[in-house]
């Protein structure tokens, strides 16, 4: 695919430093290495090499979603790609899924959900802060290149939700346990509840609240750690830096209305 006016493009130098730009006729990208004319990029193939006026080479490529969310403007902390990928995969988001989301942040997770559910799905997102909702809307629409017709952002409290049925509920908020009575009424039997929290205190309170509700299967709790590796000839070792703790992920399934949770098995005392 060739670059065209209006495309998002990442310019990456040899040190891995990246700059996200939107291609415009006659515009230039300026840096300490000299300018790069956008017209020099337009018409080139994806993943081409371009040079600045001072001869510095850059790799020009269309961003994957993971590239985009790490470069986009932020109103709140984003859900990182390592976590959003697990959320999409473990919750089995599928084309046509009906999803309720609370805590839009900067729109990173919303974009991942929309990509997974396709145009036949539906995403309803609640965000309590209007300025965050607007940042998220602009970020997501910039990535997809247009208004998203199957995405509704409501400024308000998800605890007030009613009169809908959804296959998935995904919560990224400070006190997700407070919303359980409301979301249990809209999540279909067999539906998936996903929560993302930052601290062990939040995790503990939430897990016990899920258990006490009696509406869900036993929660699964884990975190994801991403460790890059350095490979150069026989010099093979983990990188000195890794992406460690960002948050805890809690998954549970909604039980049928006439079902009760299975008794939790306790480890035998020694």
C-alpha positions in Angstrom: 0.0 0.0 0.0 1.2 3.5 -0.9 1.0 6.5 1.4 -1.7 9.0 0.6 -2.6 12.5 1.8 -4.3 12.2 5.2 -2.6 9.0 6.2 -1.1 8.6 9.6 2.7 7.8 9.4 5.3 7.0 11.9 8.8 8.3 11.3 11.4 6.2 13.2 15.1 6.9 13.3 17.9 4.4 13.9 17.7 4.8 17.6 14.0 3.8 17.6 12.7 7.3 18.3 9.3 7.8 16.8 7.2 10.7 15.6 3.6 10.3 14.5 2.5 12.7 11.7 -0.5 13.1 9.4 0.5 13.5 5.7 -0.5 16.9 4.1 0.5 18.2 0.7 3.2 20.8 1.0 3.8 20.4 4.7 7.1 19.5 6.3 8.2 17.6 9.4 11.0 19.4 11.3 13.6 18.0 13.7 17.2 18.6 14.7 18.2 16.4 11.8 16.5 18.7 9.2 13.1 18.8 7.6 11.3 16.0 5.7 8.8 17.2 3.1 5.5 15.3 3.3 5.5 15.2 -0.5 8.6 13.1 -0.4 6.6 10.4 1.6 3.2 10.6 -0.3 3.2 7.9 -3.0 5.9 5.8 -1.4 5.2 2.2 -0.3 4.6 1.5 3.4 7.8 0.8 5.3 9.9 2.9 3.0 13.2 4.8 3.9 13.2 8.6 3.6 15.9 11.1 4.3 15.9 14.4 6.1 17.6 17.5 4.5 20.8 16.6 6.5 20.8 13.0 5.3 19.4 11.3 8.4 17.4 8.2 7.4 14.0 7.4 8.8 11.7 4.4 8.4 8.3 5.6 7.4 5.4 3.2 8.1 1.7 3.2 8.8 1.1 2.7 12.5 -0.3 -0.5 13.9 -2.8 0.1 16.6 -0.1 -0.5 19.2 2.1 2.1 17.6 -0.7 4.6 17.5 -1.8 4.3 21.1 1.7 4.9 22.4 2.0 8.1 20.4 -1.5 9.6 20.6 -2.5 12.6 22.8 -3.5 11.5 26.3 -6.1 12.8 28.7 -5.7 9.9 31.1 -3.3 6.9 31.4 -3.8 4.5 28.6 -4.3 0.7 28.8 -1.1 -0.5 27.2 -1.1 -2.8 24.2 0.1 -5.8 26.2 -3.0 -5.5 28.4 -5.5 -4.6 25.7 -4.4 -7.6 23.6 -5.0 -9.9 26.6 -8.4 -8.3 27.2 -9.5 -8.8 23.6 -8.2 -12.4 23.4 -9.2 -13.7 26.9 -12.6 -12.2 26.8 -13.2 -13.6 23.3 -14.4 -10.3 21.7 -15.9 -11.3 18.4 -17.4 -9.5 15.4 -20.9 -8.5 16.4 -20.3 -8.5 20.2 -22.2 -5.9 22.2 -19.9 -4.3 24.7 -20.3 -2.0 27.7 -17.2 -0.1 28.7 -16.6 2.2 31.6 -13.6 4.5 31.9 -12.7 5.6 28.4 -9.5 7.3 29.4 -7.7 8.3 26.2 -9.4 5.8 24.0 -6.7 3.1 23.6 -8.9 0.2 24.8 -11.9 1.6 23.0 -10.0 1.4 19.7 -8.9 -2.2 20.4 -12.5 -3.2 21.3 -13.9 -1.5 18.1 -11.3 -3.3 15.9 -12.3 -6.6 17.4 -16.1 -6.3 17.3 -16.2 -4.9 13.7 -19.0 -2.9 12.2 -21.7 -5.4 13.2 -20.8 -5.0 16.9 -21.7 -2.2 19.3 -19.7 -0.4 21.9 -21.3 1.8 24.6 -18.7 3.7 26.6 -19.3 5.6 29.8 -16.9 8.3 30.9 -17.5 10.6 33.9 -15.2 13.4 32.7 -16.4 15.2 29.5 -12.8 16.3 28.6 -11.6 12.7 28.6 -14.5 11.6 26.5 -13.7 14.2 23.9 -10.0 13.3 23.8 -10.9 9.7 23.4 -13.3 10.4 20.6 -10.8 12.4 18.7 -8.0 9.8 19.2 -10.2 6.9 18.0 -11.7 8.7 15.0 -8.2 9.9 14.0 -7.0 6.3 13.9 -9.9 4.9 12.0 -10.1 8.0 9.8 -13.9 8.7 10.3 -16.7 8.9 12.7 -17.5 5.5 14.4 -21.2 4.9 13.9 -21.4 1.8 16.2 -19.8 3.6 19.1 -21.7 5.6 21.7 -19.9 7.7 24.4 -22.1 8.7 27.3 -20.8 11.2 29.8 -22.0 9.9 33.1 -21.9 7.1 35.7 -22.1 3.5 34.4 -23.9 2.6 37.6 -26.9 4.3 36.0 -27.0 2.0 33.0 -30.2 0.2 32.2 -32.4 -1.1 29.3 -29.6 -2.7 27.3 -28.2 -6.2 26.9 -24.5 -6.8 26.4 -22.2 -9.8 25.8 -19.2 -8.1 27.5 -18.6 -5.6 30.3 -15.1 -4.0 30.5 -14.3 -1.8 33.4 -11.3 0.5 33.9 -12.2 2.6 36.8 -11.3 3.4 40.5 -14.2 1.5 42.2 -15.6 -1.1 39.8 -17.2 -3.0 42.6 -19.7 -0.2 43.0 -21.1 -0.9 39.6 -21.7 -4.6 40.0 -25.5 -4.4 40.8 -26.1 -2.4 37.7 -24.0 -4.3 35.2 -25.2 -7.7 36.5 -28.7 -6.7 35.2 -27.4 -5.9 31.6 -24.8 -8.6 31.1 -26.3 -11.7 29.4 -25.8 -15.2 30.9 -22.5 -16.5 29.8 -21.3 -12.9 29.2 -17.8 -11.9 30.2 -16.9 -9.4 32.9 -13.4 -7.9 32.6 -11.9 -5.4 35.0 -8.6 -3.6 35.0 -7.3 -2.1 38.3 -3.9 -0.8 39.3 -3.5 -1.7 43.0 -3.7 -4.8 45.1 -6.2 -3.1 47.4 -8.6 -2.5 44.4 -8.0 -6.1 43.2 -8.8 -7.6 46.7 -12.0 -5.5 47.2 -13.2 -6.2 43.7 -12.6 -10.0 43.7 -14.4 -10.4 47.1 -17.3 -8.2 45.8 -17.6 -10.4 42.7 -17.7 -13.5 44.9 -20.2 -12.1 47.3 -22.6 -11.0 44.5 -23.3 -14.7 43.6 -23.7 -13.7 40.0 -20.4 -14.8 38.5 -18.0 -17.7 38.2 -14.9 -17.7 40.3 -12.7 -14.8 39.1 -9.4 -15.3 37.3 -6.8 -12.7 38.3 -3.4 -12.1 36.8 -1.0 -9.4 35.4 1.0 -9.3 32.2 4.7 -8.7 32.1 6.5 -8.0 28.8 10.2 -8.7 28.6 12.0 -7.8 25.3 15.2 -9.7 24.4 18.5 -8.4 22.8 19.7 -10.7 20.0 22.9 -9.9 18.2 24.9 -12.8 17.0 25.8 -14.9 20.1 25.0 -12.1 22.4 21.5 -13.2 23.4 20.1 -11.8 26.7 17.0 -10.1 28.1 16.9 -6.4 27.7 17.8 -4.4 30.7 14.4 -2.7 30.7 11.0 -4.5 30.6 7.4 -3.4 30.8 6.4 -4.7 34.2 3.3 -4.1 36.3 0.7 -1.8 34.7 -2.4 -3.3 36.2 -4.3 -6.4 37.3 -6.8 -8.1 35.0 -9.8 -9.9 36.5 -12.1 -12.1 34.4 -15.4 -13.7 35.3 -18.5 -15.1 33.5 -22.0 -14.2 34.2 -24.0 -17.1 35.7 -27.6 -18.0 34.6 -30.3 -16.5 36.7 -31.1 -19.8 38.4 -27.4 -20.9 38.9 -25.2 -20.5 42.0 -21.4 -20.3 42.0 -19.7 -23.6 42.5 -18.3 -24.1 46.0 -14.7 -22.7 46.1 -12.3 -25.5 46.8 -9.9 -24.9 49.6 -6.3 -26.2 49.8 -5.9 -28.9 52.5 -4.0 -27.7 55.5 -0.7 -29.3 56.2 
